[in-house]
């Protein structure tokens, strides 16, 4: 987006946030990411379900006291009545509240940025998808790893036929740090992801498995047709599954595996993918995100690096620093906010915005992820039998 278009809009995109206040694991990341490129500002929030924490968090973020709210319902109603109302809401709460929060804001004409997993289950995801399409509002699901320049480079190479016809897609997201591998002695200290009430015993498939599946679809360009899953619990005293192996048949004939785990002891993030076609393979590791390995059959591996003119247009579009000056997770996350802001600005100015939405995870991607989770749970319940994804 050129400077003249931004000048015409004349202000930053105004955001409000629900959740994400002090004590939130993901909240600080959102705060950094939304401000990174100067297109967005946080002006309102219901930052915690506890009023005293909400007010303290708002003060820390320099949100005016009259725009710090005790509930998201109050925030949606009062912001809708303002002449300087927010443009969009960021939902950074556990997934069992996403649908109702989104409903409050979509019904009042606000665009939505939503944490993953999109909802508690596939039925809620279907309802939210219908709400978004009926409202014609913008919706971004924060599968942030698609914001990395070299992930977008990989997608472009697959689409251009560099690896040939995709055959196998392997994605793993398997951390094993103390906060995930070891269950606290006191159950009250559990994070929501380890509470069965948040989204069921298979919450791991939403918290980390949805990222793995989203990357597989983003890179490979296809969606799952059926899955065979095995889920297990290894950590003592844990009430949810903490390891999942999901074998996937894709609609285009490719096959793959998704490994999601909290107990891969010694791993830090443990996110990586490999995709193999009939001509070559590609591999990327989130802990070395600046490079992508391209290995043709019978030829030496080629290491492609971010920041060079030889990378794809989609990769260059989200590259800020020249080669040799590393970018990372925070700026990959920021790329989603920047794409979203540009799409919103273009729409408000009557300019086509499809180019900014092309790479963004959508409500349809969120629904697809919840359908995969539903099928994986069904497969595990039948001893690993193949289960087809719903098309409702």
C-alpha positions in Angstrom: 0.0 0.0 0.0 1.5 3.3 -1.0 1.9 6.3 1.2 -0.7 8.3 -0.7 -3.4 5.8 0.1 -2.4 5.8 3.8 -2.4 9.6 3.8 -5.9 9.6 2.3 -7.2 7.4 5.1 -5.6 9.9 7.5 -5.4 8.0 10.8 -4.5 4.7 12.3 -6.9 1.8 12.4 -8.6 1.9 15.8 -8.7 -1.4 17.6 -10.3 -2.6 20.8 -9.3 -5.8 22.6 -11.2 -8.4 24.6 -8.9 -10.3 26.9 -5.2 -10.1 26.6 -4.6 -8.1 29.8 -2.1 -8.7 32.5 -1.4 -12.4 33.0 -2.4 -13.3 29.4 0.2 -15.4 27.7 -0.7 -14.1 24.2 -1.8 -10.6 25.1 1.7 -9.0 25.1 2.4 -10.5 21.7 -0.8 -8.9 20.3 0.2 -5.6 21.8 3.6 -5.6 20.1 2.3 -7.0 16.8 -0.5 -4.5 16.3 1.8 -1.5 16.8 4.8 -2.8 14.8 4.1 -1.0 11.5 2.3 2.0 12.9 -1.0 1.3 11.1 -3.0 0.3 14.2 -3.5 1.7 17.7 -5.3 0.1 20.7 -7.8 2.6 22.0 -10.4 0.5 23.9 -10.6 -2.7 25.7 -12.3 -5.1 28.1 -8.9 -6.6 28.9 -9.9 -9.0 31.6 -13.0 -10.6 33.2 -11.8 -9.2 36.5 -12.6 -5.4 36.5 -9.6 -4.4 38.6 -7.2 -6.3 36.2 -9.0 -4.8 33.2 -8.5 -1.3 34.5 -4.9 -1.8 35.5 -4.2 -3.4 32.1 -5.9 -0.5 30.2 -3.9 2.0 32.2 -0.7 0.3 31.3 -1.6 0.4 27.6 -2.5 4.1 27.9 -6.2 3.5 27.1 -8.4 6.3 28.3 -10.4 5.4 31.4 -13.7 5.9 29.7 -12.8 3.3 27.1 -11.8 0.6 29.6 -14.8 -1.6 30.0 -15.8 -4.2 32.6 -17.3 -6.6 29.9 -17.2 -7.1 26.2 -21.0 -6.6 26.0 -20.6 -3.1 27.5 -17.7 -2.4 25.2 -19.6 -3.4 22.0 -22.6 -1.4 22.9 -20.8 1.8 24.0 -18.2 1.7 21.2 -21.0 1.4 18.6 -22.4 4.7 19.8 -19.2 6.7 19.5 -18.3 8.9 16.6 -14.7 7.7 17.0 -15.6 4.1 17.5 -13.2 1.3 17.0 -12.8 -0.2 13.5 -12.2 -3.8 14.7 -12.1 -5.9 17.8 -9.3 -8.3 18.8 -10.6 -11.4 20.6 -7.8 -12.8 22.8 -9.8 -15.0 25.2 -10.1 -18.8 25.6 -12.0 -20.4 22.7 -15.2 -21.2 24.6 -16.1 -17.4 24.6 -15.1 -16.5 21.0 -18.5 -17.1 19.4 -20.5 -14.9 21.8 -17.9 -12.1 21.7 -17.7 -12.1 17.9 -21.5 -12.1 17.7 -21.8 -9.0 19.9 -19.3 -7.1 17.7 -20.3 -8.4 14.2 -23.9 -7.5 14.9 -22.8 -3.9 15.4 -20.7 -3.7 12.3 -17.2 -4.2 13.6 -14.5 -6.2 11.9 -12.9 -9.0 13.9 -9.4 -10.4 14.6 -9.7 -13.6 16.5 -7.3 -15.9 18.4 -7.2 -19.5 17.4 -8.7 -22.0 17.8 -11.7 -20.2 16.4 -14.3 -21.7 18.7 -15.0 -24.4 21.2 -16.2 -26.9 18.5 -17.2 -27.4 14.9 -20.9 -26.5 15.4 -19.9 -23.1 16.9 -17.4 -22.6 14.1 -20.1 -23.1 11.5 -22.4 -20.6 13.3 -19.5 -18.1 13.4 -18.7 -18.6 9.8 -22.3 -17.9 8.8 -22.3 -14.7 11.0 -19.2 -13.4 9.3 -20.5 -14.1 5.8 -23.9 -12.6 6.6 -22.3 -9.5 8.0 -19.8 -9.1 5.2 -17.2 -7.9 7.8 -13.5 -8.6 7.7 -12.4 -11.6 9.8 -8.8 -12.7 10.5 -7.8 -15.8 12.5 -4.4 -15.3 14.0 -2.6 -18.4 12.7 0.5 -16.2 13.0 3.1 -18.6 11.5 1.7 -17.9 8.0 3.1 -14.4 8.5 6.7 -15.5 8.1 8.3 -14.4 4.8 9.8 -17.9 4.1 6.5 -19.6 4.8 4.9 -17.5 2.2 7.9 -18.2 0.0 7.3 -21.9 0.3 3.6 -21.5 -0.6 4.5 -19.6 -3.7 7.1 -22.2 -4.7 4.5 -25.0 -4.3 1.9 -23.1 -6.3 4.5 -22.4 -9.1 5.2 -26.2 -9.4 8.8 -26.0 -8.2 8.4 -29.3 -6.2 6.0 -30.8 -8.8 2.8 -32.5 -7.6 2.6 -32.5 -3.8 2.7 -36.1 -2.4 3.5 -35.8 1.3 3.2 -33.1 3.9 4.7 -33.5 7.3 4.0 -30.9 10.0 4.9 -31.1 13.7 4.3 -28.6 16.5 5.7 -30.3 19.5 7.0 -28.2 22.4 8.3 -29.8 25.5 9.2 -27.0 27.9 8.4 -27.2 31.6 5.2 -25.2 31.2 3.7 -27.8 28.9 5.5 -31.0 29.7 4.9 -31.0 33.5 1.5 -30.7 35.1 1.4 -28.4 38.2 0.9 -29.9 41.6 -2.0 -27.5 42.2 -4.8 -28.0 39.6 -5.9 -24.4 40.2 -2.6 -23.3 38.5 -3.5 -25.0 35.2 -3.6 -22.9 32.1 -7.0 -23.1 30.3 -5.5 -25.2 27.6 -5.0 -28.0 30.2 -8.6 -27.8 31.5 -11.1 -30.1 29.9 -13.8 -27.5 30.3 -12.2 -25.2 27.8 -12.8 -27.2 24.6 -12.9 -30.8 25.7 -10.2 -33.4 26.4 -8.7 -33.0 22.9 -7.9 -29.3 23.4 -4.4 -29.9 22.2 -5.8 -30.2 18.6 -7.1 -26.7 18.9 -4.2 -25.0 20.7 -1.3 -26.4 18.6 -2.8 -28.9 16.2 -4.8 -26.2 14.5 -1.5 -24.3 13.7 0.0 -27.5 12.2 -3.0 -28.2 10.0 -3.3 -24.5 8.9 0.3 -24.5 7.8 -0.2 -27.8 5.9 -3.2 -26.3 4.0 -1.5 -22.9 3.5 1.6 -24.5 2.0 0.1 -27.4 0.2 -3.0 -25.7 -1.2 -5.4 -28.6 -0.3 -7.6 -29.6 2.6 -8.1 -32.8 4.4 -10.6 -35.4 3.2 -10.2 -37.9 6.1 -8.0 -38.5 9.1 -6.8 -41.3 11.3 -5.9 -40.2 14.8 -4.3 -41.5 18.0 -4.5 -39.3 21.1 -2.7 -39.9 24.4 -2.0 -38.4 27.9 1.5 -38.8 29.3 1.9 -36.2 32.0 0.9 -37.2 35.5 -2.3 -35.7 36.9 -3.3 -34.2 33.5 -7.0 -34.3 32.5 -6.6 -33.7 28.7 -4.6 -35.3 25.9 -1.1 -34.0 25.5 0.1 -35.9 22.4 -1.7 -36.4 19.1 -0.7 -38.2 15.9 -3.0 -37.5 13.0 -2.6 -39.1 9.6 -4.2 -37.1 6.9 -5.6 -37.8 3.4 -5.9 -34.6 1.4 -8.4 -33.9 -1.3 -5.8 -33.5 -4.0 -4.4 -37.0 -3.3 -1.5 -36.0 -1.1 -1.0 -37.6 2.3 0.6 -36.4 5.5 1.0 -36.5 9.2 0.4 -33.9 11.9 2.2 -34.3 15.2 1.0 -32.2 18.1 2.5 -32.5 21.5 3.1 -30.8 24.8 5.5 -33.5 26.1 8.4 -33.6 23.5 10.8 -33.1 26.4 13.7 -30.8 25.5 11.9 -29.1 22.5 11.3 -25.4 22.7 8.6 -24.5 20.1 9.1 -27.6 17.9 7.3 -26.2 14.9 8.5 -27.3 11.5 7.3 -28.6 8.1 8.5 -30.7 5.2 6.6 -31.0 1.9 7.6 -33.5 -0.8 6.5 -33.5 -4.4 7.5 -35.6 -7.4 10.4 -33.3 -8.2 11.7 -31.8 -5.0 11.1 -31.2 -1.3 11.0 -28.1 0.9 11.7 -27.8 4.6 11.3 -25.0 7.2 11.9 -24.8 11.0 10.3 -22.0 13.0 13.4 -21.7 15.2 15.5 -20.9 12.2 12.9 -19.0 10.3 15.1 -16.9 8.0 15.8 -19.9 5.7 13.9 -22.4 3.6 15.6 -25.5 2.3 14.8 -26.6 -1.3 16.1 -30.1 -2.2 15.5 -31.3 -5.8 15.9 -35.0 -6.6 19.5 -35.9 -7.2 20.8 -32.3 -6.8 22.4 -30.4 -3.9 20.2 -28.7 -1.4 19.6 -25.0 -1.9 19.2 -22.8 1.1 17.0 -19.8 0.3 17.2 -16.8 2.7 14.8 -14.0 3.5 15.6 -10.5 2.3 16.9 -11.2 -1.2 15.4 -9.9 -4.4 15.2 -13.5 -5.7 12.4 -14.4 -3.2 8.8 -14.3 -4.2 6.7 -11.1 -4.3 4.6 -12.4 -1.4 7.7 -13.0 0.7 9.2 -9.6 -0.1 5.9 -7.9 0.7 6.3 -8.9 4.4 10.1 -8.3 4.6 11.2 -5.2 6.5 14.9 -5.6 6.9 17.5 -6.5 4.4 19.3 -9.8 4.4 21.5 -10.4 7.4 19.3 -8.5 9.8 17.0 -11.2 11.2 13.3 -10.8 11.7 11.3 -13.2 13.9 8.1 -14.3 15.5 6.9 -10.8 16.6 7.1 -9.4 13.1 5.6 -12.5 11.6 2.6 -12.0 13.9 2.6 -8.2 12.9 2.3 -9.1 9.3 -1.2 -10.4 10.0 -2.2 -7.1 11.6 -0.6 -5.1 8.7 -2.4 -7.1 6.0 -5.7 -6.8 8.0 -5.2 -3.0 8.4 -4.4 -2.5 4.7 -7.5 -4.5 3.8 -9.7 -2.4 6.1 -8.2 0.9 4.8 -8.6 -0.1 1.2 -12.3 -1.1 1.8 -13.0 2.2 3.5 -11.5 4.1 0.6 -13.4 2.0 -2.0 -10.3 0.4 -3.3 -10.1 -3.4 -4.1 -8.6 -5.1 -1.1 -8.3 -8.8 -2.3 -4.5 -8.6 -2.5 -4.3 -7.9 1.3 -6.8 -10.7 2.2 -5.1 -13.4 0.0 -2.6 -14.5 2.7 -4.7 -13.9 5.8 -6.2 -16.9 7.7 -10.0 -16.5 7.3 -13.1 -17.7 9.0 -13.3 -20.5 6.5 -9.9 -21.6 7.5 -11.0 -21.6 11.1 -14.1 -23.7 10.3 -11.9 -26.1 8.4 -9.6 -26.5 11.4 -12.5 -27.3 13.7 -13.8 -29.9 11.2 -10.4 -31.6 11.3 -10.5 -31.6 15.1 -14.0 -33.1 15.1 -12.9 -35.9 12.7 -9.8 -36.6 14.7 -11.8 -37.0 17.9 -14.2 -39.4 16.1 -11.3 -41.4 14.7 -9.6 -41.8 18.0 -12.9 -42.8 19.6 -13.2 -45.6 17.0 -9.6 -46.9 17.6 -8.0 -45.0 14.8 -10.4 -45.8 12.0 -10.5 -43.3 9.2 -13.0 -40.5 9.7 -14.1 -38.1 7.0 -14.3 -34.4 7.6 -17.8 -33.0 7.7 -18.9 -30.8 4.7 -21.8 -29.2 6.5 
